[in-house]
Structure formats: structure tokens, C-alpha cells
Amino acid sequence: MKKLVALFTLALALILSPVLLADDTVTVIFSDTHLCCGGCYRGAENAAKSSGAQVSSSKAQKSVKLQGSPEQVQKALDALAAAGFAGKTNHKTLKQKSLAEKYKGKTVERLEVTGAHICCGRCLKSINAVLESVDGVEAHTAKNKAKSFVIEGKFDVGVVLNALAAKGFAVTPK
């Protein structure tokens, strides 16, 4: 009887061990974002840490490493977008949501955007360069330390959002 109980216990342990030992921790590298200075790194790290994920950044690779449950990492990616950081991940499903598709084809003459991360002159210089490259954009009010600004001209909102995101900036139309 003792042998039967021992065999049953061993069989049950072998069957359940993958479930008991399963680790749902994922590691995601967030890259292709705008990280030009210490303010950018601190801003990105602080935003991502609010998710409960473990966060570390690499100045050499201009990236942020996120570790935690899939839910925590997705929350970190959403927090990064809300803090003004757009980027790519090395994960199949954990990614930032793009607003560009929602606004693609919508032409406007004035657009106010919020959520911008412009902590220094280099951030502002990058935003200036992006907006100058978009057909139809004639002017904007982006300034250092501003969280929102207005873009004027006659342009496609989706194109502007994509152009900013491609250079690592996440903004939300107001």
C-alpha cells in the first residue's frame, strides 16, 4: 500500500510539475524610442515602474528592458506611451497600441496633441525635424518642457502620428 501511495504521489508530482514550476515572467526589450538624455531615461523608467514590472535601461543600446508578468509588461508599455515614449518591442504580442490607424486619412488644419515628452533641447530639436518632414505641416507650438502643443497646416493626422512614433515620440490627439 505504501508503494502504491508513493507511486501515485510521484506520478501526480510529475504530471503537475510543469504547472507548478511554470514561470509566466517575460522579458521584453523596448527600443527605437527617443532616449537622448538622462531626463528621457528617468522619464521612461519612472513611467514603466508604475506597472510593477522590473525596469532597467541601457544607454548603450538606447532601450528599456521590462520584466514581469505579461500583464505587468503590457501595463508598462501603455505607461510608456502615456508618458510620451513610442517604440518597438522584441515580443510577438506585447506591443504599444498605435493611434495612427484610427486617424489615418483624416485631414485637418489644426491639431492639438498631448502627452509629449519634451524634456530638453534635443527632444525639441527631434520633434522639430519630424514635423518639418511631414507634408502639409506649416507650423507648431512645441516648446521645451511642454506636455502638449498645436500643429497647423493641412495634413493627415495618421501621417503625423506615425512620423512622431517612428522617431520615438507618443502623443495623443486632443
MDAnalysis code that builds the backbone (N, CA, C; Angstrom):
import MDAnalysis as mda
import numpy as np

u = mda.Universe.empty(522, n_residues=174, atom_resindex=np.repeat(np.arange(174), 3), trajectory=True)
u.add_TopologyAttr("name", ["N", "CA", "C"] * 174)
u.add_TopologyAttr("resid", np.arange(1, 175))
u.add_TopologyAttr("resname", ["MET", "LYS", "LYS", "LEU", "VAL", "ALA", "LEU", "PHE", "THR", "LEU", "ALA", "LEU", "ALA", "LEU", "ILE", "LEU", "SER", "PRO", "VAL", "LEU", "LEU", "ALA", "ASP", "ASP", "THR", "VAL", "THR", "VAL", "ILE", "PHE", "SER", "ASP", "THR", "HIS", "LEU", "CYS", "CYS", "GLY", "GLY", "CYS", "TYR", "ARG", "GLY", "ALA", "GLU", "ASN", "ALA", "ALA", "LYS", "SER", "SER", "GLY", "ALA", "GLN", "VAL", "SER", "SER", "SER", "LYS", "ALA", "GLN", "LYS", "SER", "VAL", "LYS", "LEU", "GLN", "GLY", "SER", "PRO", "GLU", "GLN", "VAL", "GLN", "LYS", "ALA", "LEU", "ASP", "ALA", "LEU", "ALA", "ALA", "ALA", "GLY", "PHE", "ALA", "GLY", "LYS", "THR", "ASN", "HIS", "LYS", "THR", "LEU", "LYS", "GLN", "LYS", "SER", "LEU", "ALA", "GLU", "LYS", "TYR", "LYS", "GLY", "LYS", "THR", "VAL", "GLU", "ARG", "LEU", "GLU", "VAL", "THR", "GLY", "ALA", "HIS", "ILE", "CYS", "CYS", "GLY", "ARG", "CYS", "LEU", "LYS", "SER", "ILE", "ASN", "ALA", "VAL", "LEU", "GLU", "SER", "VAL", "ASP", "GLY", "VAL", "GLU", "ALA", "HIS", "THR", "ALA", "LYS", "ASN", "LYS", "ALA", "LYS", "SER", "PHE", "VAL", "ILE", "GLU", "GLY", "LYS", "PHE", "ASP", "VAL", "GLY", "VAL", "VAL", "LEU", "ASN", "ALA", "LEU", "ALA", "ALA", "LYS", "GLY", "PHE", "ALA", "VAL", "THR", "PRO", "LYS"])
u.atoms.positions = np.array([
    [0.824, -1.185, 0.000],
    [0.000, 0.000, 0.000],
    [0.877, 1.261, 0.000],
    [1.985, 1.237, 0.803],
    [2.871, 2.390, 0.857],
    [3.505, 2.651, -0.505],
    [3.859, 1.533, -1.210],
    [4.452, 1.689, -2.534],
    [3.453, 2.309, -3.507],
    [2.214, 1.899, -3.425],
    [1.169, 2.416, -4.304],
    [0.950, 3.915, -4.057],
    [0.908, 4.312, -2.805],
    [0.748, 5.728, -2.466],
    [1.959, 6.515, -2.950],
    [3.157, 5.971, -2.771],
    [4.380, 6.646, -3.203],
    [4.392, 6.794, -4.724],
    [4.016, 5.721, -5.451],
    [3.966, 5.787, -6.913],
    [2.915, 6.791, -7.383],
    [1.777, 6.800, -6.751],
    [0.713, 7.739, -7.101],
    [1.185, 9.177, -6.854],
    [1.828, 9.422, -5.729],
    [2.340, 10.747, -5.392],
    [3.396, 11.185, -6.405],
    [4.286, 10.261, -6.774],
    [5.319, 10.575, -7.755],
    [4.699, 10.878, -9.115],
    [3.740, 10.078, -9.543],
    [3.074, 10.295, -10.827],
    [2.366, 11.647, -10.839],
    [1.675, 11.966, -9.756],
    [0.972, 13.241, -9.654],
    [1.969, 14.403, -9.686],
    [3.083, 14.266, -9.009],
    [4.105, 15.315, -8.999],
    [4.678, 15.518, -10.399],
    [4.923, 14.442, -11.128],
    [5.455, 14.553, -12.488],
    [4.448, 15.214, -13.426],
    [3.193, 14.888, -13.258],
    [2.154, 15.482, -14.096],
    [1.997, 16.973, -13.796],
    [2.026, 17.324, -12.532],
    [1.789, 18.708, -12.138],
    [3.040, 19.584, -12.141],
    [4.219, 18.994, -12.200],
    [5.441, 19.796, -12.077],
    [5.553, 20.902, -13.122],
    [5.209, 20.688, -14.394],
    [5.289, 21.813, -15.330],
    [4.354, 22.961, -14.931],
    [3.195, 22.618, -14.385],
    [2.247, 23.649, -13.952],
    [2.778, 24.360, -12.714],
    [3.292, 23.587, -11.752],
    [3.780, 24.177, -10.513],
    [5.039, 25.001, -10.736],
    [5.862, 24.584, -11.699],
    [7.115, 25.271, -11.946],
    [7.010, 26.323, -13.050],
    [5.838, 26.415, -13.680],
    [5.684, 27.377, -14.775],
    [5.952, 28.787, -14.280],
    [6.692, 29.516, -15.066],
    [7.034, 30.891, -14.738],
    [6.492, 31.760, -15.859],
    [5.542, 32.602, -15.530],
    [4.954, 33.414, -16.581],
    [5.669, 34.749, -16.741],
    [6.892, 34.837, -16.244],
    [7.678, 36.057, -16.380],
    [8.197, 36.170, -17.812],
    [8.024, 37.344, -18.382],
    [8.539, 37.607, -19.717],
    [9.544, 38.758, -19.648],
    [10.442, 38.755, -20.602],
    [11.411, 39.843, -20.739],
    [11.195, 40.462, -22.104],
    [10.978, 41.765, -22.113],
    [10.726, 42.489, -23.359],
    [11.702, 43.652, -23.447],
    [12.294, 43.809, -24.612],
    [13.175, 44.954, -24.863],
    [12.368, 45.986, -25.646],
    [12.259, 47.172, -25.069],
    [11.557, 48.305, -25.693],
    [12.628, 49.192, -26.319],
    [12.610, 49.308, -27.642],
    [13.668, 50.041, -28.341],
    [13.074, 50.976, -29.388],
    [13.951, 51.628, -30.132],
    [13.548, 52.588, -31.163],
    [12.673, 53.693, -30.585],
    [13.006, 54.092, -29.374],
    [12.304, 55.179, -28.721],
    [13.256, 56.358, -28.591],
    [12.724, 57.512, -28.260],
    [13.569, 58.702, -28.142],
    [14.138, 58.766, -26.729],
    [15.409, 58.432, -26.601],
    [16.127, 58.498, -25.329],
    [17.423, 59.262, -25.574],
    [17.355, 60.579, -25.446],
    [18.529, 61.381, -25.797],
    [19.320, 61.874, -24.592],
    [18.751, 61.775, -23.389],
    [19.436, 62.354, -22.226],
    [18.973, 61.653, -20.944],
    [19.565, 62.056, -19.847],
    [19.185, 61.479, -18.551],
    [17.724, 61.709, -18.216],
    [17.185, 62.851, -18.615],
    [15.768, 63.129, -18.369],
    [14.860, 62.160, -19.102],
    [15.249, 61.808, -20.318],
    [14.470, 60.818, -21.073],
    [14.524, 59.451, -20.392],
    [15.730, 59.030, -19.991],
    [15.865, 57.731, -19.333],
    [15.076, 57.688, -18.025],
    [15.203, 58.740, -17.213],
    [14.449, 58.774, -15.948],
    [12.947, 58.789, -16.210],
    [12.523, 59.565, -17.191],
    [11.098, 59.626, -17.516],
    [10.555, 58.281, -17.953],
    [11.298, 57.592, -18.815],
    [10.863, 56.278, -19.292],
    [10.857, 55.255, -18.161],
    [11.925, 55.222, -17.378],
    [11.999, 54.252, -16.280],
    [10.901, 54.499, -15.248],
    [10.697, 55.756, -14.865],
    [9.667, 56.064, -13.868],
    [8.278, 55.700, -14.368],
    [8.000, 55.975, -15.628],
    [6.692, 55.624, -16.190],
    [6.483, 54.112, -16.170],
    [7.489, 53.364, -16.614],
    [7.356, 51.906, -16.702],
    [7.278, 51.250, -15.326],
    [7.979, 51.803, -14.336],
    [7.981, 51.222, -12.995],
    [6.608, 51.261, -12.343],
    [5.758, 52.169, -12.749],
    [4.421, 52.260, -12.169],
    [3.593, 51.011, -12.442],
    [4.041, 50.166, -13.361],
    [3.312, 48.962, -13.742],
    [3.574, 47.781, -12.823],
    [4.629, 47.871, -12.030],
    [5.017, 46.740, -11.203],
    [6.059, 45.860, -11.868],
    [6.367, 46.127, -13.126],
    [7.399, 45.361, -13.827],
    [8.777, 45.821, -13.358],
    [9.756, 44.943, -13.495],
    [11.139, 45.332, -13.235],
    [11.629, 46.070, -14.472],
    [12.324, 47.187, -14.250],
    [12.707, 48.055, -15.352],
    [14.188, 48.404, -15.246],
    [14.893, 48.315, -16.363],
    [16.265, 48.805, -16.427],
    [16.489, 49.339, -17.835],
    [17.357, 50.325, -17.942],
    [17.612, 50.894, -19.262],
    [19.071, 50.712, -19.636],
    [19.302, 50.750, -20.931],
    [20.654, 50.621, -21.463],
    [20.934, 51.833, -22.337],
    [21.836, 52.690, -21.875],
    [22.196, 53.855, -22.683],
    [22.944, 53.426, -23.928],
    [23.725, 52.372, -23.843],
    [24.483, 51.888, -24.998],
    [23.545, 51.414, -26.105],
    [22.460, 50.741, -25.723],
    [21.519, 50.215, -26.710],
    [20.304, 51.112, -26.904],
    [20.236, 52.205, -26.151],
    [19.086, 53.126, -26.204],
    [17.783, 52.336, -26.123],
    [17.673, 51.544, -25.059],
    [16.494, 50.698, -24.889],
    [16.138, 50.580, -23.415],
    [14.940, 50.061, -23.175],
    [14.455, 49.811, -21.826],
    [14.065, 48.337, -21.751],
    [14.581, 47.652, -20.726],
    [14.271, 46.230, -20.521],
    [13.156, 46.140, -19.496],
    [12.114, 45.388, -19.837],
    [10.949, 45.210, -18.975],
    [10.811, 43.734, -18.641],
    [10.662, 43.422, -17.348],
    [10.470, 42.037, -16.927],
    [9.305, 41.981, -15.957],
    [8.474, 40.970, -16.135],
    [7.343, 40.772, -15.246],
    [6.340, 39.858, -15.910],
    [5.154, 39.840, -15.350],
    [4.092, 39.053, -15.979],
    [3.708, 39.755, -17.281],
    [3.084, 39.029, -18.203],
    [2.647, 39.696, -19.437],
    [1.758, 40.918, -19.158],
    [0.928, 40.814, -18.139],
    [0.047, 41.936, -17.785],
    [0.862, 43.138, -17.309],
    [1.870, 42.890, -16.480],
    [2.716, 43.978, -15.990],
    [3.493, 44.633, -17.127],
    [4.026, 43.827, -18.022],
    [4.810, 44.367, -19.134],
    [3.907, 45.182, -20.068],
    [2.704, 44.686, -20.358],
    [1.786, 45.457, -21.207],
    [1.419, 46.766, -20.527],
    [1.210, 46.708, -19.224],
    [0.915, 47.927, -18.462],
    [2.092, 48.908, -18.541],
    [3.307, 48.393, -18.504],
    [4.499, 49.236, -18.629],
    [4.564, 49.872, -20.015],
    [4.259, 49.105, -21.055],
    [4.256, 49.648, -22.412],
    [3.201, 50.740, -22.564],
    [2.038, 50.527, -21.981],
    [0.975, 51.543, -22.020],
    [1.398, 52.790, -21.246],
    [2.068, 52.596, -20.112],
    [2.542, 53.732, -19.305],
    [3.629, 54.510, -20.046],
    [4.482, 53.813, -20.778],
    [5.499, 54.489, -21.584],
    [4.845, 55.367, -22.651],
    [3.815, 54.847, -23.308],
    [3.103, 55.639, -24.322],
    [2.453, 56.862, -23.684],
    [1.824, 56.672, -22.529],
    [1.177, 57.794, -21.839],
    [2.191, 58.847, -21.409],
    [3.436, 58.429, -21.188],
    [4.498, 59.358, -20.786],
    [5.213, 59.974, -21.991],
    [4.760, 59.639, -23.200],
    [5.307, 60.256, -24.397],
    [6.339, 59.454, -25.150],
    [6.513, 58.167, -24.812],
    [7.531, 57.334, -25.445],
    [6.887, 56.286, -26.349],
    [7.179, 56.347, -27.630],
    [6.748, 55.324, -28.579],
    [7.962, 54.461, -28.897],
    [7.724, 53.210, -29.242],
    [8.839, 52.341, -29.587],
    [8.367, 50.977, -30.038],
    [9.326, 50.115, -30.239],
    [9.058, 48.750, -30.695],
    [9.482, 47.781, -29.610],
    [8.946, 46.563, -29.683],
    [9.355, 45.516, -28.755],
    [9.841, 44.302, -29.537],
    [10.529, 43.431, -28.841],
    [11.004, 42.186, -29.431],
    [10.039, 41.031, -29.129],
    [8.820, 41.333, -28.766],
    [7.832, 40.316, -28.390],
    [6.745, 40.233, -29.459],
    [6.197, 39.041, -29.662],
    [5.177, 38.842, -30.700],
    [3.863, 39.542, -30.387],
    [3.459, 39.543, -29.132],
    [2.133, 40.087, -28.814],
    [2.160, 41.310, -27.898],
    [3.197, 41.471, -27.108],
    [3.253, 42.613, -26.193],
    [3.842, 43.809, -26.935],
    [2.968, 44.754, -27.252],
    [3.360, 45.906, -28.051],
    [2.546, 47.123, -27.618],
    [2.999, 48.300, -28.041],
    [2.209, 49.504, -27.824],
    [1.111, 49.568, -28.881],
    [-0.010, 50.133, -28.479],
    [-1.105, 50.320, -29.423],
    [-0.864, 51.617, -30.195],
    [-1.092, 51.585, -31.485],
    [-0.887, 52.758, -32.325],
    [-2.210, 53.471, -32.573],
    [-2.192, 54.779, -32.399],
    [-3.366, 55.588, -32.711],
    [-3.394, 55.987, -34.182],
    [-2.285, 55.819, -34.878],
    [-2.167, 56.293, -36.255],
    [-3.226, 55.693, -37.174],
    [-3.508, 54.403, -37.034],
    [-4.508, 53.756, -37.896],
    [-5.896, 54.363, -37.687],
    [-6.201, 54.685, -36.449],
    [-7.506, 55.267, -36.127],
    [-7.712, 56.602, -36.849],
    [-6.624, 57.353, -37.025],
    [-6.711, 58.690, -37.608],
    [-6.232, 58.756, -39.059],
    [-5.810, 57.643, -39.618],
    [-5.296, 57.618, -40.987],
    [-6.358, 58.136, -41.958],
    [-5.936, 59.060, -42.815],
    [-6.853, 59.609, -43.811],
    [-7.662, 60.803, -43.328],
    [-7.539, 61.139, -42.048],
    [-8.274, 62.291, -41.514],
    [-7.395, 63.543, -41.680],
    [-7.800, 64.410, -42.589],
    [-7.050, 65.628, -42.858],
    [-7.609, 66.761, -42.008],
    [-6.715, 67.494, -41.371],
    [-7.110, 68.629, -40.529],
    [-6.193, 69.815, -40.825],
    [-6.591, 70.969, -40.335],
    [-5.771, 72.177, -40.462],
    [-5.154, 72.578, -39.124],
    [-5.682, 72.014, -38.059],
    [-5.162, 72.314, -36.718],
    [-5.350, 71.075, -35.849],
    [-4.312, 70.708, -35.127],
    [-4.372, 69.539, -34.253],
    [-3.618, 69.835, -32.972],
    [-4.291, 69.663, -31.850],
    [-3.609, 69.758, -30.564],
    [-3.305, 68.341, -30.101],
    [-2.066, 68.101, -29.694],
    [-1.670, 66.794, -29.191],
    [-1.189, 66.936, -27.751],
    [-1.385, 65.899, -26.967],
    [-0.961, 65.895, -25.567],
    [-0.088, 64.676, -25.313],
    [0.562, 64.678, -24.141],
    [1.363, 63.531, -23.721],
    [2.785, 63.550, -24.220],
    [3.197, 64.619, -24.852],
    [4.545, 64.681, -25.417],
    [5.606, 64.651, -24.317],
    [6.703, 63.970, -24.595],
    [7.857, 64.005, -23.697],
    [8.912, 64.879, -24.356],
    [9.009, 66.116, -23.883],
    [9.993, 67.064, -24.414],
    [10.739, 67.625, -23.206],
    [11.765, 66.920, -22.774],
    [12.446, 67.316, -21.535],
    [13.674, 68.185, -21.768],
    [14.123, 68.298, -23.023],
    [15.350, 69.071, -23.263],
    [15.372, 69.594, -24.694],
    [16.386, 70.361, -24.999],
    [16.538, 70.923, -26.332],
    [16.693, 69.878, -27.421],
    [17.316, 68.738, -27.095],
    [17.478, 67.679, -28.107],
    [16.141, 67.026, -28.434],
    [15.280, 66.871, -27.420],
    [13.926, 66.348, -27.680],
    [13.192, 67.301, -28.626],
    [13.245, 68.585, -28.309],
    [12.560, 69.589, -29.121],
    [13.125, 69.621, -30.543],
    [14.437, 69.540, -30.670],
    [15.071, 69.535, -31.994],
    [14.569, 68.340, -32.811],
    [14.430, 67.180, -32.174],
    [13.939, 65.983, -32.873],
    [12.489, 66.158, -33.311],
    [11.670, 66.716, -32.432],
    [10.262, 66.943, -32.792],
    [10.177, 67.949, -33.935],
    [10.977, 69.009, -33.869],
    [11.008, 69.991, -34.967],
    [11.335, 69.306, -36.287],
    [12.351, 68.463, -36.282],
    [12.771, 67.779, -37.509],
    [11.670, 66.869, -38.042],
    [10.999, 66.154, -37.151],
    [9.916, 65.268, -37.580],
    [8.803, 66.086, -38.228],
    [8.351, 67.116, -37.549],
    [7.217, 67.882, -38.060],
    [7.562, 68.629, -39.346],
    [8.792, 69.065, -39.483],
    [9.219, 69.727, -40.725],
    [9.217, 68.761, -41.902],
    [9.342, 67.472, -41.625],
    [9.404, 66.472, -42.693],
    [8.026, 66.012, -43.170],
    [6.959, 66.373, -42.464],
    [5.621, 65.897, -42.814],
    [4.959, 66.874, -43.781],
    [4.530, 66.355, -44.931],
    [3.839, 67.179, -45.925],
    [2.613, 67.835, -45.316],
    [2.495, 69.128, -45.542],
    [1.325, 69.873, -45.107],
    [1.468, 70.549, -43.764],
    [2.419, 70.123, -42.942],
    [2.619, 70.785, -41.655],
    [3.345, 72.100, -41.917],
    [2.741, 73.187, -41.466],
    [3.314, 74.513, -41.708],
    [3.902, 75.139, -40.451],
    [3.340, 74.816, -39.280],
    [3.814, 75.426, -38.038],
    [3.416, 74.546, -36.858],
    [4.069, 74.783, -35.726],
    [3.691, 74.097, -34.496],
    [4.149, 74.935, -33.311],
    [3.608, 74.608, -32.148],
    [3.916, 75.380, -30.940],
    [4.717, 74.575, -29.920],
    [5.333, 73.465, -30.330],
    [6.102, 72.634, -29.392],
    [7.220, 73.462, -28.766],
    [7.341, 73.318, -27.451],
    [8.383, 74.019, -26.693],
    [8.982, 73.052, -25.679],
    [10.183, 73.368, -25.240],
    [10.847, 72.575, -24.225],
    [9.974, 72.520, -22.964],
    [9.825, 71.339, -22.402],
    [9.059, 71.050, -21.178],
    [7.543, 71.044, -21.395],
    [7.070, 71.327, -22.606],
    [5.625, 71.332, -22.876],
    [5.104, 69.899, -22.938],
    [3.923, 69.680, -22.413],
    [3.282, 68.362, -22.482],
    [2.282, 68.295, -23.632],
    [1.922, 69.452, -24.175],
    [1.015, 69.485, -25.314],
    [1.451, 70.612, -26.245],
    [1.040, 70.490, -27.497],
    [1.324, 71.541, -28.467],
    [0.347, 71.435, -29.627],
    [0.318, 72.494, -30.434],
    [-0.590, 72.572, -31.573],
    [0.225, 72.468, -32.860],
    [-0.329, 71.732, -33.815],
    [0.273, 71.590, -35.147],
    [-0.708, 72.206, -36.129],
    [-0.197, 73.031, -37.062],
    [-1.067, 73.700, -38.030],
    [-0.585, 73.457, -39.448],
    [-1.503, 73.584, -40.383],
    [-1.248, 73.385, -41.804],
    [-2.441, 72.672, -42.396],
    [-2.203, 71.781, -43.315],
    [-3.246, 70.895, -43.847],
    [-2.580, 69.545, -44.049],
    [-2.871, 68.620, -43.148],
    [-2.110, 67.369, -43.103],
    [-2.982, 66.226, -42.612],
    [-2.490, 65.025, -42.851],
    [-3.145, 63.790, -42.416],
    [-2.692, 63.504, -40.980],
    [-3.635, 63.385, -40.068],
    [-3.323, 63.148, -38.656],
    [-2.560, 61.839, -38.481],
    [-2.969, 60.789, -39.181],
    [-2.289, 59.498, -39.080],
    [-0.835, 59.575, -39.507],
    [-0.556, 60.363, -40.542],
    [0.820, 60.520, -41.018],
    [1.662, 61.222, -39.951],
    [1.116, 62.253, -39.318],
    [1.844, 62.969, -38.260],
    [2.115, 62.030, -37.085],
    [1.099, 61.288, -36.651],
    [1.283, 60.370, -35.520],
    [2.315, 59.293, -35.838],
    [2.266, 58.753, -37.054],
    [3.259, 57.742, -37.470],
    [4.660, 58.321, -37.515],
    [4.797, 59.537, -38.035],
    [6.116, 60.158, -38.137],
    [6.715, 60.391, -36.754],
    [5.900, 60.889, -35.823],
    [6.386, 61.102, -34.455],
    [6.751, 59.773, -33.793],
    [5.890, 58.765, -33.958],
    [6.151, 57.447, -33.354],
    [7.420, 56.817, -33.924],
    [7.668, 57.011, -35.208],
    [8.863, 56.442, -35.836],
    [10.143, 57.019, -35.235],
    [10.058, 58.205, -34.662],
    [11.221, 58.821, -34.011],
    [11.156, 58.689, -32.489],
    [10.202, 57.868, -31.993],
    [10.164, 57.545, -30.578],
    [9.267, 58.396, -29.714],
    [8.393, 59.203, -30.324],
    [7.503, 60.084, -29.561],
    [6.064, 59.610, -29.651],
    [5.413, 59.454, -28.519],
    [3.992, 59.109, -28.476],
    [3.213, 60.339, -28.046],
    [2.222, 60.693, -28.839],
    [1.324, 61.794, -28.497],
    [-0.105, 61.329, -28.760],
    [-1.042, 62.023, -28.138],
    [-2.454, 61.693, -28.304],
    [-3.193, 62.931, -28.788],
    [-3.957, 62.794, -29.876],
    [-4.763, 63.926, -30.324],
    [-5.775, 64.318, -29.244],
    [-5.933, 65.617, -29.057],
    [-6.868, 66.102, -28.040],
    [-8.239, 66.310, -28.642],
])
